Amino acid sequence: MRGLLEALPFLIFVAIVIAALTGGNLFKYIGGFAMIFSPLIVLILIGLALLVSAIKIIPEYERAVVFRLGRVIGSKGPGLIIIIPIIDRIVRVSLRTVTLDVPTQDIITKDNVSVQVDAVVYFRVVDPVKAIVEVEDYLYATSQIAQTTLRSVCGEAELDELLSQREKINLKLQEIIDRQTDPWGVKVVAVELKKIDLPDDLRKAIARQAEAERERRAKIISAEAEFQAAQKLLEAAKILASEPIAIQLRYLETLHTIGLQNAKMVIFPFPFEFVEFMKGKKATETDGGKA
């Protein structure tokens, strides 16, 4: 109906041109055709056309911002609403969450590293009137704000922070974008960094750094294992030295283990007491010889 009303002046102009070319006979034909219908039928048809144009159905996820003679009178919906034809005009606004893909941005970080970052912004309209009146195109405006904020925030962070503290950067981006779009009736739900592209040379350097870090950890773990083993051996030696019978039991256990592993080997136990006796006898002979 609105399109027909906007095209009405053009249709009248075309009718006048055709009437001029036909010598005025067009108006006679139109008048003769109109006389076929009674005034009551014409009024009924006009009333039905106005009623159809006055009834609007707004879905649950939309709101209709109503302008009456150019002045906004508020938002209506969802469901069935009635407007005044020709006088009222509505603009539909969706309240569903919009997924906005932020294009890839070339960024130089705080430590002078060139990277490419892209993100995604989730937002929705909470005030339809502000979204239509306060900004010309809230979708385009939110997209531009997201791009400039992404470059600004990522440019203030170092590369390590950008890679390891993405959640912190996401929250900072959401806070800044939401504060700037709040006057437009737009609420930013979340902002997520999708991908961070690094130069090839930088990727190789990071890979070498990670490999060196893994080697350092492996050497530290090996050294700690040797240290712990030495401590345990020292404690075992102290226990064996404090109890002479313990070394004898350990000796017998070793003989038993060797006998199980190789049955062809013949082992003759040699008592430690005999060794100590021989050492004492040798010491006595040495002292006698000196005397």
trRosetta pair geometry for C-beta under 8 A, 3 or more apart (Angstrom, degrees):
i j d omega theta_ij theta_ji phi_ij phi_ji
1 4 5.7 -54 -152 33 32 112
1 5 6.6 30 153 -17 65 104
1 49 7.2 144 -116 175 118 88
1 52 7.2 159 -57 101 134 95
1 53 3.8 -41 35 -106 179 120
1 85 6.9 -67 144 -141 145 115
2 5 5.8 -54 -151 36 33 110
2 6 6.5 30 153 -18 66 106
2 53 7.8 143 -43 -149 67 115
2 89 7.3 90 -118 -122 135 93
3 6 5.7 -55 -147 37 33 109
3 7 6.2 20 158 -9 66 110
4 7 6.0 -65 -146 45 29 102
4 8 6.7 56 149 -54 63 89
5 8 5.5 -25 -154 -12 36 121
5 86 6.5 177 -127 -106 158 85
7 10 5.3 -58 -166 45 65 114
7 11 5.9 68 138 -27 85 103
8 11 5.6 -56 -145 36 34 112
8 12 6.4 35 158 -20 67 103
9 12 5.7 -54 -149 35 33 111
9 13 6.4 34 153 -20 66 104
10 13 5.6 -53 -150 35 33 113
10 14 6.4 33 153 -19 66 104
11 14 5.7 -53 -148 36 33 111
11 15 6.4 35 152 -21 66 104
12 15 5.6 -53 -149 35 33 112
12 16 6.5 34 153 -20 65 103
13 16 5.8 -53 -150 33 32 110
13 17 6.5 32 153 -19 65 105
14 17 5.7 -54 -150 36 33 112
14 18 6.3 30 153 -17 66 106
15 18 5.8 -56 -146 39 31 109
15 19 6.2 33 154 -21 66 107
15 26 6.9 -174 -170 135 79 142
16 19 5.6 -54 -146 37 31 112
16 20 6.4 32 154 -21 64 104
17 20 5.8 -54 -151 34 30 110
17 21 6.5 26 153 -16 64 107
18 21 5.7 -57 -149 38 33 110
18 22 6.2 15 158 -6 68 112
18 26 5.6 93 115 -72 98 162
19 22 6.0 -66 -141 48 29 99
19 24 5.8 43 175 -107 93 39
19 25 7.8 -174 -144 48 68 45
19 26 4.1 -113 -97 47 76 124
19 27 5.7 44 -130 -31 133 92
20 23 8.0 45 -178 -66 27 23
20 24 7.8 31 -98 -58 33 63
22 25 4.9 -97 141 45 110 96
22 26 5.1 105 61 -35 140 95
24 27 6.0 -38 -172 27 68 109
24 28 7.2 70 137 -18 75 100
25 28 5.3 -53 -158 34 50 116
25 29 6.4 50 148 -21 75 101
26 29 5.8 -56 -154 36 34 110
26 30 6.4 32 151 -18 68 106
27 30 5.6 -52 -144 38 35 112
27 31 6.1 37 155 -20 66 106
28 31 5.8 -55 -146 38 29 110
28 32 6.3 29 155 -18 64 107
29 32 5.8 -55 -147 37 30 110
29 33 6.3 28 155 -18 64 107
30 33 5.8 -56 -148 37 31 110
30 34 6.3 29 154 -19 65 107
31 34 5.7 -56 -145 37 31 110
31 35 6.5 35 155 -26 64 103
32 35 5.8 -50 -150 26 32 113
32 36 7.7 48 149 -33 57 90
33 36 6.1 -38 -171 4 41 115
34 37 6.5 -63 -167 39 47 97
34 42 7.8 36 -162 -88 91 137
37 41 4.8 -115 -173 79 102 127
37 42 5.5 115 123 -54 125 90
38 41 5.0 96 58 6 79 101
38 42 7.3 -144 96 -4 43 88
39 42 5.5 -57 -150 38 37 113
39 43 6.2 36 155 -20 70 105
40 43 5.8 -55 -149 37 31 110
40 44 6.4 32 152 -20 65 106
41 44 5.6 -53 -148 35 33 113
41 45 6.4 32 154 -18 65 105
42 45 5.8 -56 -150 37 31 110
42 46 6.3 29 153 -17 65 107
43 46 5.7 -54 -146 38 32 110
43 47 6.1 35 154 -21 66 107
44 47 5.6 -54 -147 36 30 113
44 48 6.4 30 155 -18 64 105
45 48 5.8 -52 -147 36 31 110
45 49 6.4 32 154 -19 64 105
46 49 5.7 -55 -150 35 32 112
46 50 6.4 29 153 -16 65 106
47 50 5.8 -57 -148 38 31 108
47 51 6.2 31 154 -21 66 107
48 51 5.6 -54 -144 36 32 112
48 52 6.3 33 157 -19 65 104
49 52 5.9 -53 -149 35 29 110
49 53 6.4 20 155 -10 63 109
50 53 5.9 -61 -147 44 31 106
50 54 6.0 31 154 -24 67 112
50 85 5.0 -132 -149 17 78 151
51 54 5.6 -58 -143 35 30 111
51 55 6.5 19 162 -15 65 107
52 55 6.4 -62 -147 36 27 101
53 85 4.4 67 103 -107 120 121
54 82 5.4 21 152 -160 97 79
54 83 5.7 -156 -152 65 63 57
54 84 6.8 5 -122 -111 105 20
54 85 5.2 -80 -68 -41 83 93
55 80 6.7 -24 -162 -161 93 97
55 81 7.8 147 -155 80 46 44
55 82 6.0 -24 -97 -103 57 74
56 64 6.5 81 120 -85 145 166
56 80 7.5 146 81 -155 47 49
56 81 5.1 -22 68 66 97 91
56 82 7.5 171 22 -89 78 25
56 83 6.3 27 -3 0 121 110
56 90 6.4 30 -100 21 175 162
57 79 7.3 -69 -147 167 65 27
57 80 5.8 -25 -102 -96 71 63
57 81 7.9 167 -91 21 23 72
58 62 5.3 -132 -172 90 88 101
58 63 6.8 47 -180 -123 141 25
58 64 5.1 -114 -92 -24 135 109
58 76 6.9 164 -11 111 156 79
58 77 3.2 -69 101 -121 155 128
58 78 4.7 -139 105 -137 96 57
58 79 6.3 -4 57 40 88 32
58 80 7.9 -174 20 -75 77 15
58 81 6.0 30 -9 -1 116 117
58 92 7.3 -179 -127 -120 94 100
59 62 4.9 70 59 18 85 105
59 77 7.9 23 56 -175 33 129
59 78 6.0 -48 122 -142 24 123
60 78 4.6 -74 -103 -27 38 179
61 78 7.7 54 9 -85 27 139
61 94 6.0 9 138 -153 96 80
61 95 5.6 -148 -173 53 59 86
61 96 4.9 15 -171 -49 126 100
62 77 6.2 -41 103 139 73 158
62 78 6.7 103 63 -101 65 98
62 92 5.2 -9 -174 -168 131 100
62 93 6.5 144 -158 73 74 41
62 94 5.5 -43 -99 -99 80 53
62 95 6.7 -176 -97 2 24 87
63 75 4.5 21 162 176 122 125
63 76 7.1 148 -168 68 77 30
63 77 4.8 -177 -128 61 51 118
63 78 7.3 -86 -88 -64 58 69
63 92 7.5 150 78 -152 37 55
63 93 5.3 -22 63 62 86 96
63 95 6.3 70 -10 -43 101 113
63 128 4.3 -131 84 -39 130 160
64 75 6.4 149 75 -159 42 69
64 76 5.0 -28 65 63 100 84
64 77 5.0 110 7 -25 89 124
64 81 6.2 -142 46 45 144 159
64 90 4.3 -14 -173 -165 111 126
64 91 7.1 140 -159 64 59 37
64 92 5.8 -30 -100 -95 70 63
64 93 7.7 167 -93 17 22 78
65 72 6.4 -29 175 -139 100 111
65 74 7.7 -140 -141 129 60 25
65 75 5.1 -36 -91 -97 61 83
65 90 6.6 140 69 -158 46 63
65 91 4.6 -20 59 59 103 94
65 92 7.9 -164 18 -75 77 15
65 93 6.1 53 -19 -13 107 119
65 128 5.2 -156 -61 137 104 109
65 129 5.7 146 -123 -97 116 58
65 132 4.9 -147 50 18 171 158
65 133 7.9 -159 -172 -36 147 91
66 72 7.1 120 82 -153 52 60
66 73 5.1 -42 94 56 105 97
66 74 6.3 3 43 67 101 58
66 75 7.1 160 3 -109 80 28
66 76 5.8 38 -28 -1 121 112
66 83 6.3 -167 -131 -111 118 117
66 88 5.7 -23 -165 -163 100 113
66 89 7.5 143 -157 75 52 40
66 90 5.4 -26 -97 -98 63 81
67 70 6.0 -3 172 -131 113 13
67 71 6.6 147 -159 67 72 25
67 72 5.5 -42 -99 -88 72 57
67 73 7.3 150 -117 5 21 82
67 88 6.9 143 77 -158 49 58
67 89 4.7 -19 62 64 103 91
67 90 7.4 -176 18 -82 75 29
67 91 7.3 48 -13 -10 109 101
68 71 5.8 -34 68 64 73 82
68 73 5.0 31 4 -25 116 128
68 84 7.1 57 -125 42 102 119
68 87 6.0 15 -151 146 77 94
68 88 5.2 -25 -96 -99 74 77
69 87 6.0 -28 -52 -165 81 82
72 129 6.1 120 163 -146 144 103
72 132 7.7 149 -105 91 139 120
72 133 6.0 -67 -25 -76 158 129
74 129 6.7 -52 -137 -77 39 131
75 93 7.5 -57 -128 37 129 124
75 128 4.5 99 -101 68 149 127
75 129 5.6 -124 -36 -51 106 88
76 81 4.5 99 135 -118 135 148
76 90 7.8 -71 46 -122 109 123
77 81 6.0 -68 -69 -34 71 131
83 88 3.8 -131 -180 89 111 146
83 90 6.3 -128 -61 -41 159 113
84 87 4.2 -16 108 57 117 117
84 88 4.6 113 51 -9 74 108
85 88 7.3 -44 -74 41 13 87
91 132 5.3 124 92 -127 145 146
93 125 5.7 -93 162 102 116 164
93 128 4.0 158 63 -137 149 105
93 131 5.7 116 -143 83 143 134
93 132 6.3 -109 -68 -49 129 109
94 98 7.7 106 97 -65 119 102
94 125 7.0 116 86 24 52 124
95 124 6.2 50 178 178 55 110
95 125 5.6 -102 -112 68 55 90
95 126 7.8 83 -142 -93 96 34
95 128 7.4 -64 -74 -66 93 104
96 124 6.5 -122 124 -124 21 111
97 122 5.6 7 179 -174 115 96
97 123 7.1 158 -152 83 70 19
97 124 4.5 -62 -96 -63 56 113
97 189 6.1 -15 -133 -4 120 152
98 122 7.3 162 77 -151 48 48
98 123 5.7 -23 56 69 96 72
98 124 6.4 151 4 -89 78 55
98 139 7.0 -122 178 -114 163 96
99 120 6.4 -11 -170 -175 87 113
99 121 7.8 147 -160 78 41 48
99 122 6.0 -15 -103 -100 62 76
100 120 6.8 152 79 -163 52 59
100 121 4.3 -20 64 64 108 96
100 122 7.5 -172 21 -76 79 27
100 123 6.7 -1 -1 22 122 103
100 139 7.5 180 -100 -158 119 78
100 142 6.4 -130 -75 116 169 114
100 143 5.8 -147 -169 -91 129 82
100 146 6.4 155 115 -2 133 165
101 118 7.6 8 179 172 82 116
101 120 5.7 -26 -107 -109 55 83
102 105 7.4 -28 146 -25 107 110
102 118 5.9 174 89 -164 82 70
102 119 4.5 9 45 64 131 79
102 120 6.6 -151 10 -83 86 28
102 121 6.1 77 -41 -13 107 102
102 143 7.2 171 -106 -152 69 72
102 146 4.9 -124 -95 130 121 121
102 147 5.8 172 -156 -80 102 68
102 150 5.9 129 160 -34 153 156
103 118 6.5 -80 158 -122 22 107
103 147 6.8 9 46 -105 88 118
104 116 5.2 13 -179 177 113 107
104 117 7.1 152 -152 77 65 27
104 118 4.3 -54 -89 -64 62 110
104 197 7.7 11 -149 11 127 128
105 116 7.0 161 75 -154 38 60
105 117 5.6 -27 60 66 91 79
105 118 6.9 143 7 -85 73 56
105 147 6.3 156 -79 -158 126 80
105 150 5.5 146 14 108 155 119
105 151 5.2 -127 173 -74 143 89
105 154 7.5 136 91 46 126 143
106 114 6.9 -8 -172 -167 91 96
106 116 5.8 -28 -97 -100 57 78
107 114 7.5 155 84 -152 43 50
107 115 5.6 -24 68 69 92 81
107 116 7.2 146 19 -104 81 25
107 117 5.4 -5 9 14 134 113
107 150 7.8 -106 -70 136 134 82
107 151 5.7 -166 -99 -133 98 66
107 154 4.7 -12 -167 107 163 122
107 155 5.5 -134 -163 -70 99 78
108 112 6.3 -5 -180 -134 105 44
108 113 7.1 154 -155 69 58 32
108 114 5.5 -27 -98 -94 75 66
108 115 7.9 143 -99 21 27 69
108 155 6.2 38 70 -127 62 93
109 112 7.0 -75 72 1 71 13
109 113 4.7 -3 36 52 116 87
109 114 8.0 -145 5 -71 79 19
109 115 6.4 39 -33 11 106 115
109 154 6.9 -74 -99 157 76 76
109 155 6.6 -156 -116 -134 30 38
109 157 6.2 -60 -147 89 97 62
109 158 5.8 88 160 -142 122 29
109 159 5.0 145 71 -60 172 71
109 162 6.2 -102 -110 -20 131 142
110 155 7.0 111 -58 161 65 48
110 156 6.0 32 -66 -177 113 27
110 157 6.0 -146 -7 101 114 13
110 158 4.8 -66 59 -73 110 63
111 158 4.7 50 -14 -136 112 92
111 159 5.8 -81 53 -2 119 94
113 159 4.7 10 46 -63 152 129
113 198 7.9 -17 164 -136 120 91
113 202 6.6 93 -154 -110 118 151
114 199 6.6 59 75 -39 93 118
115 154 7.7 -112 76 163 117 127
115 159 7.1 141 -37 -116 137 96
115 162 7.2 158 54 120 164 159
115 196 5.8 -3 174 -172 131 89
115 197 6.4 155 -169 75 73 57
115 198 5.8 -27 -115 -97 97 58
115 199 7.8 -109 -92 -18 59 76
116 195 8.0 -5 108 112 88 94
116 196 7.4 152 79 -159 52 42
116 197 4.0 -7 59 53 104 113
117 150 6.5 -162 105 169 116 112
117 154 5.4 -155 30 -122 164 169
117 162 7.7 -98 -87 -170 136 128
117 193 6.3 -45 -167 -146 107 107
117 195 7.4 178 -142 90 45 54
117 196 5.4 -3 -102 -108 83 73
117 197 7.7 -151 -66 23 40 74
118 193 7.8 123 85 -159 39 62
118 194 5.2 -33 96 53 88 113
118 195 5.6 13 46 50 95 90
119 146 7.2 -142 83 171 118 111
119 150 5.6 -161 14 -111 134 134
119 173 7.1 -103 -168 168 166 166
119 191 6.1 16 168 -178 131 89
119 192 6.3 166 -159 87 83 43
119 193 5.0 -50 -99 -105 95 46
119 194 5.8 171 -113 -2 30 85
120 191 7.5 172 86 -151 47 50
120 192 5.4 -8 56 60 91 93
120 194 5.7 76 -15 -52 97 115
121 142 7.1 -162 112 155 147 108
121 146 4.9 -99 -35 -115 151 145
121 177 6.7 -108 -133 149 133 167
121 188 6.5 -55 -170 -141 103 104
121 190 7.7 178 -152 92 44 50
121 191 5.3 -8 -108 -107 74 82
122 188 7.3 105 81 -169 54 61
122 189 4.3 -58 110 65 102 110
122 190 4.6 19 44 50 117 83
122 191 7.5 -150 24 -69 72 41
123 142 6.1 -132 55 -164 158 151
123 177 7.9 -110 -74 134 132 122
123 181 7.0 -18 -149 112 150 163
123 186 5.5 28 166 174 129 101
123 187 6.3 169 -157 87 80 44
123 188 4.6 -40 -96 -106 104 53
123 189 5.9 -176 -95 3 36 81
124 186 7.5 171 89 -153 26 65
124 187 5.8 -17 63 61 74 94
124 189 6.5 45 2 -37 95 116
125 128 5.9 72 145 -86 129 60
125 131 4.7 -13 -137 -61 123 157
125 138 7.0 86 -92 102 109 158
125 185 5.9 33 -160 125 80 99
125 186 5.9 -42 -102 -101 59 66
125 187 7.7 135 -128 17 10 80
126 185 5.7 -147 65 -179 68 74
126 186 7.2 147 15 -118 83 15
126 187 4.7 56 -23 -17 125 118
127 130 4.2 35 108 22 119 113
127 131 6.4 157 89 -20 65 88
127 185 2.9 -115 63 -132 94 118
128 131 5.5 -59 -146 37 34 115
128 132 6.5 19 162 -10 68 108
128 185 6.8 -134 -26 142 12 152
129 132 6.3 -69 -155 41 28 100
129 133 5.8 -1 164 2 69 120
129 185 7.0 145 62 -64 57 160
130 133 6.1 -66 -123 51 27 94
130 134 4.7 2 -169 -1 72 127
130 135 8.0 40 154 6 69 89
130 183 7.0 -151 -173 157 129 47
130 184 5.7 155 141 -178 102 28
130 185 3.2 142 71 -31 116 118
131 134 7.2 -18 -75 41 12 97
131 135 7.0 -43 -158 46 41 101
131 138 4.7 -46 -157 -33 86 156
131 184 5.8 68 -104 161 55 82
131 185 4.5 -96 -43 74 79 120
131 186 6.4 103 -99 -58 101 85
134 183 5.9 -159 175 141 151 86
134 184 5.1 -156 91 -114 124 59
134 185 7.0 141 28 -3 132 97
135 138 5.0 104 83 -81 130 72
135 141 5.0 -71 -176 -3 140 163
135 184 4.7 -2 -8 -123 131 119
136 140 7.9 -31 89 57 91 121
136 141 7.4 130 52 -45 73 119
137 140 4.1 34 106 24 120 112
137 141 6.1 153 86 -17 64 89
138 141 5.5 -56 -137 43 33 113
138 142 6.0 36 162 -21 67 106
138 181 7.7 92 -163 -153 98 107
138 184 5.3 152 -120 163 110 132
138 185 7.7 -61 -112 65 153 87
138 186 5.7 168 -177 -60 126 131
139 142 6.1 -56 -147 36 24 107
139 143 6.5 25 153 -20 60 108
140 143 5.6 -55 -151 34 32 115
140 144 6.5 28 155 -16 66 104
141 144 6.0 -55 -149 36 31 107
141 145 6.4 31 154 -17 65 107
141 181 7.6 140 117 -112 103 94
141 184 6.8 170 96 -94 142 164
142 145 5.7 -54 -145 38 33 112
142 146 6.2 36 155 -23 66 106
142 177 7.5 69 -157 -176 81 111
142 181 5.6 38 -105 -105 93 138
142 184 7.7 -142 -63 80 93 153
142 186 5.9 -126 -82 158 127 165
142 188 8.0 167 -151 -83 117 98
143 146 5.8 -55 -149 34 29 112
143 147 6.6 28 155 -19 63 105
144 147 5.8 -52 -148 34 34 111
144 148 6.5 25 159 -11 67 107
145 148 6.2 -60 -147 42 29 104
145 149 6.0 25 159 -16 66 113
145 177 5.7 125 129 -135 111 84
145 180 5.2 -178 -155 106 139 138
145 181 6.3 177 72 -59 164 98
146 149 6.0 -60 -142 42 26 108
146 150 6.1 32 158 -25 63 108
146 173 7.9 54 -145 179 74 110
146 177 5.7 31 -93 -117 70 137
146 191 7.5 -176 -137 -121 105 120
147 150 5.8 -54 -148 32 27 112
147 151 6.7 22 157 -13 62 105
148 151 6.0 -56 -151 37 32 108
148 152 6.2 29 154 -18 66 111
149 152 5.6 -58 -144 39 33 111
149 153 6.0 23 164 -13 70 110
149 173 6.0 122 133 -144 116 78
149 176 5.1 164 -146 107 129 126
149 177 5.3 -143 38 -69 169 87
149 180 7.5 -156 -64 14 131 146
150 153 6.4 -57 -137 40 23 101
150 154 6.0 10 169 -4 62 116
150 173 6.5 32 -91 -128 65 127
151 154 6.5 -65 -138 47 21 101
151 155 5.9 23 163 -23 61 117
152 155 5.9 -64 -148 36 21 111
152 156 6.8 16 157 -17 60 108
152 176 8.0 -138 81 154 126 164
153 156 6.0 -61 -155 33 31 108
153 157 6.9 20 153 -15 64 110
153 169 6.3 134 144 -158 121 90
153 172 5.6 155 -146 114 135 118
153 173 5.5 -135 36 -80 167 81
153 176 6.8 -167 -63 17 125 153
154 157 5.8 -61 -148 36 39 109
154 162 6.2 63 -147 -116 87 123
154 169 7.0 57 -87 -161 72 137
157 161 4.5 -126 -174 92 103 121
157 162 4.9 129 113 -63 124 86
157 165 7.8 -143 -155 70 135 112
157 169 6.3 -37 -49 -95 163 121
158 161 4.7 89 58 12 79 105
158 162 6.9 -142 97 -10 38 90
159 162 5.5 -55 -146 35 32 114
159 163 6.4 22 159 -13 66 108
160 163 6.0 -62 -147 41 30 104
160 164 5.8 -4 167 7 68 118
161 164 6.5 -69 -126 52 24 89
161 165 5.0 -31 -166 34 68 119
161 168 7.8 -68 -177 71 95 130
161 169 7.6 122 143 -54 91 115
162 165 7.5 -32 -71 54 11 78
162 166 7.4 48 177 -85 44 73
162 169 6.7 46 -125 -53 58 158
162 196 6.4 145 143 -129 111 153
163 166 7.4 -28 -174 -50 17 96
163 196 6.7 -142 -94 83 74 158
165 168 4.3 -17 166 30 104 121
165 169 6.3 111 113 -20 81 91
166 169 5.6 -57 -149 41 37 110
166 170 6.1 44 152 -26 69 104
166 193 5.3 -116 -156 45 110 128
167 170 5.6 -50 -147 32 32 115
167 171 6.6 30 155 -17 63 103
168 171 6.0 -55 -152 35 31 109
168 172 6.5 29 151 -17 64 107
169 172 5.6 -55 -147 38 34 112
169 173 6.3 37 154 -20 67 104
169 193 6.5 22 97 -30 122 133
170 173 5.8 -55 -149 36 29 111
170 174 6.4 29 154 -19 64 107
170 190 7.4 2 171 -175 114 80
170 191 5.3 -179 -161 90 73 81
170 192 5.7 11 -126 -104 128 45
170 193 6.2 -117 -76 -6 92 87
171 174 5.7 -54 -147 36 32 112
171 175 6.4 33 155 -21 65 105
172 175 5.8 -53 -148 34 31 111
172 176 6.5 24 158 -14 65 107
173 176 6.1 -61 -147 39 29 105
173 177 6.1 18 162 -10 67 112
173 191 4.2 -117 104 106 116 154
173 193 8.0 136 -2 -53 155 87
174 177 6.2 -61 -140 43 25 103
174 178 5.8 24 163 -19 64 115
174 188 5.5 -176 -155 122 73 122
174 190 6.2 -40 -100 -141 133 32
174 191 4.4 -163 -67 12 79 107
175 178 6.0 -60 -143 39 22 109
175 179 6.4 23 159 -21 61 109
176 179 5.9 -57 -151 33 28 110
176 180 6.6 18 156 -12 63 110
177 180 5.9 -63 -151 40 32 106
177 181 6.1 11 160 -3 70 114
177 188 4.9 97 103 -73 106 164
177 191 6.4 118 24 -62 141 140
178 181 6.2 -66 -137 48 28 97
178 182 6.3 52 158 -53 64 95
178 187 6.7 22 -139 -156 101 50
178 188 3.9 -120 -78 36 85 112
179 182 6.0 -31 -148 -4 28 119
180 183 8.0 -54 173 20 36 96
181 184 5.2 -59 -167 42 66 114
181 186 4.0 -60 159 76 117 113
181 187 7.7 -165 104 -70 113 16
181 188 6.2 107 49 -38 134 101
182 185 7.9 56 -177 -63 37 18
182 186 7.3 -112 -84 61 24 63
182 187 7.6 50 -104 -92 69 59
188 191 6.7 1 171 -44 122 99
193 196 6.7 17 162 -50 124 98
198 202 4.7 -113 169 89 111 121
198 203 5.2 139 95 -61 117 85
198 206 7.4 19 130 -3 166 140
199 202 4.6 88 63 10 86 106
199 203 7.0 -149 95 -9 44 86
200 203 5.6 -53 -149 33 34 114
200 204 6.6 32 155 -17 66 103
201 204 5.9 -55 -152 36 32 110
201 205 6.4 32 151 -19 65 106
202 205 5.5 -52 -146 36 35 113
202 206 6.3 36 154 -19 66 104
203 206 5.8 -54 -148 37 30 109
203 207 6.4 32 152 -21 64 105
204 207 5.6 -53 -148 35 33 113
204 208 6.5 32 154 -18 65 103
205 208 5.8 -53 -149 36 32 109
205 209 6.4 34 152 -19 64 106
206 209 5.5 -53 -148 37 33 114
206 210 6.3 34 153 -19 66 104
207 210 5.8 -53 -148 36 31 110
207 211 6.4 31 153 -19 64 105
208 211 5.7 -54 -147 37 33 111
208 212 6.3 32 155 -17 66 105
209 212 5.8 -54 -147 38 30 109
209 213 6.3 33 153 -21 64 106
210 213 5.6 -53 -148 35 32 114
210 214 6.5 33 153 -19 65 103
211 214 5.8 -53 -150 34 33 110
211 215 6.5 32 152 -17 65 104
212 215 5.7 -53 -148 37 34 111
212 216 6.3 38 153 -22 66 104
213 216 5.7 -51 -149 33 32 113
213 217 6.5 31 154 -17 64 104
214 217 5.8 -54 -150 37 33 110
214 218 6.4 35 152 -22 65 105
215 218 5.6 -53 -147 34 33 113
215 219 6.5 31 156 -17 66 104
216 219 6.0 -56 -150 37 31 108
216 220 6.4 29 153 -18 65 108
217 220 5.7 -55 -146 38 33 112
217 221 6.2 33 156 -20 66 106
218 221 5.8 -54 -147 36 30 110
218 222 6.4 30 154 -18 64 107
219 222 5.7 -54 -146 37 32 111
219 223 6.3 31 155 -18 66 106
220 223 5.8 -55 -147 38 30 109
220 224 6.3 31 154 -18 65 106
221 224 5.8 -55 -147 38 30 111
221 225 6.5 34 152 -22 63 104
222 225 5.6 -53 -151 33 32 113
222 226 6.6 31 152 -17 65 103
223 226 5.7 -52 -150 36 35 111
223 227 6.3 36 151 -20 66 106
224 227 5.5 -52 -146 36 33 114
224 228 6.3 32 156 -17 66 105
225 228 5.9 -55 -146 38 30 108
225 229 6.3 31 154 -19 64 107
226 229 5.7 -55 -146 37 31 112
226 230 6.3 32 155 -20 65 105
227 230 5.8 -53 -149 35 30 111
227 231 6.6 32 152 -20 63 104
228 231 5.6 -51 -150 34 34 114
228 232 6.5 33 153 -17 65 104
229 232 5.8 -55 -150 37 33 110
229 233 6.3 33 153 -19 66 106
230 233 5.7 -54 -146 37 32 111
230 234 6.3 35 154 -21 65 104
231 234 5.7 -54 -150 35 30 112
231 235 6.5 29 154 -16 64 105
232 235 5.7 -54 -149 37 33 110
232 236 6.3 33 152 -19 65 106
233 236 5.6 -54 -147 37 33 112
233 237 6.3 35 154 -22 66 104
234 237 5.7 -52 -146 34 31 111
234 238 6.5 33 154 -19 63 104
235 238 5.8 -53 -150 34 32 112
235 239 6.6 32 153 -18 64 105
236 239 5.7 -55 -151 35 34 111
236 240 6.3 30 154 -16 67 107
237 240 5.8 -56 -145 40 32 109
237 241 6.1 30 157 -20 66 109
238 241 5.8 -56 -144 38 28 110
238 242 6.4 27 158 -21 63 109
239 242 6.0 -59 -149 34 28 109
239 243 6.8 -17 166 21 64 106
239 246 6.4 -117 136 153 84 169
240 243 6.9 -82 -144 58 26 78
240 246 4.9 -141 -123 103 59 120
240 247 4.9 86 -172 -70 105 86
240 250 6.7 -25 -116 -6 122 149
242 246 7.8 33 69 15 68 140
243 246 4.0 77 92 -15 108 114
243 247 7.8 167 96 -10 69 74
244 247 6.3 -52 -165 28 44 105
244 248 7.0 40 144 -15 69 106
245 248 5.4 -55 -156 37 45 116
245 249 6.4 46 149 -20 73 102
246 249 5.7 -54 -151 36 34 110
246 250 6.3 34 151 -18 66 106
247 250 5.5 -52 -147 38 34 114
247 251 6.2 42 150 -26 65 103
247 272 7.6 36 108 -30 120 163
248 251 5.5 -50 -150 31 32 115
248 252 6.6 30 153 -15 64 103
248 272 7.1 -119 -88 15 91 126
249 252 5.8 -53 -148 37 34 109
249 253 6.3 36 152 -20 65 106
250 253 5.6 -53 -148 36 33 114
250 254 6.4 36 152 -22 64 103
251 254 5.8 -53 -152 32 31 112
251 255 6.6 32 150 -18 63 104
251 269 7.9 102 141 -140 115 102
251 272 7.9 -165 -41 -33 166 116
252 255 5.6 -51 -149 35 36 114
252 256 6.5 38 152 -20 65 104
252 269 7.9 11 -98 -114 74 134
253 256 5.6 -52 -150 35 33 113
253 257 6.5 33 152 -19 65 104
254 257 5.7 -54 -148 35 33 111
254 258 6.4 31 154 -17 66 105
255 258 5.9 -55 -146 37 31 109
255 259 6.3 32 155 -20 64 108
255 267 5.8 -171 -143 113 97 150
255 269 6.6 -13 -98 -85 159 99
256 259 5.8 -56 -149 36 29 112
256 260 6.7 28 155 -19 63 104
257 260 5.9 -56 -153 33 32 109
257 261 6.6 25 154 -17 65 109
258 261 5.9 -61 -148 37 33 109
258 262 6.7 -33 175 38 69 94
258 265 6.7 -74 155 87 103 142
258 267 6.5 84 98 -48 132 152
259 262 7.6 -90 -138 63 21 58
259 263 7.3 52 -178 -106 62 52
259 265 7.5 -133 -105 75 51 99
259 267 6.9 -104 -71 21 92 128
262 265 4.5 54 108 -3 114 115
270 274 7.0 -100 176 56 77 127
270 275 7.4 70 142 -44 106 107
271 274 4.8 95 77 -2 95 100
271 275 7.5 -161 105 -3 57 83
272 275 5.4 -52 -157 35 46 115
272 276 6.4 44 148 -18 73 102
273 276 5.7 -54 -149 38 36 109
273 277 6.3 40 150 -24 67 103
274 277 5.4 -49 -147 33 34 114
274 278 6.4 33 154 -18 65 103
275 278 5.9 -54 -150 36 31 109
275 279 6.4 32 151 -19 64 106
276 279 5.5 -52 -148 36 34 114
276 280 6.4 34 153 -19 65 105
277 280 5.8 -57 -150 37 31 110
277 281 6.3 29 154 -18 66 107
278 281 5.7 -52 -143 37 33 111
278 282 6.2 33 157 -19 65 106
279 282 5.9 -56 -148 37 29 111
279 283 6.4 30 154 -20 63 107
280 283 5.6 -54 -149 35 32 113
280 284 6.5 33 153 -21 65 104
281 284 5.7 -53 -150 32 33 111
281 285 6.5 31 154 -17 66 104
282 285 5.8 -52 -148 36 33 110
282 286 6.4 34 153 -20 64 105
283 286 5.7 -55 -150 35 32 112
283 287 6.5 30 154 -17 65 105
284 287 5.8 -55 -150 37 32 109
284 288 6.4 31 153 -18 66 106
285 288 5.7 -54 -146 37 33 111
285 289 6.3 35 156 -22 66 105
286 289 5.8 -53 -148 34 30 112
286 290 6.6 29 154 -18 63 106
287 290 5.8 -57 -152 35 32 111
287 291 6.5 31 152 -21 66 104
288 291 5.6 -54 -148 34 34 109
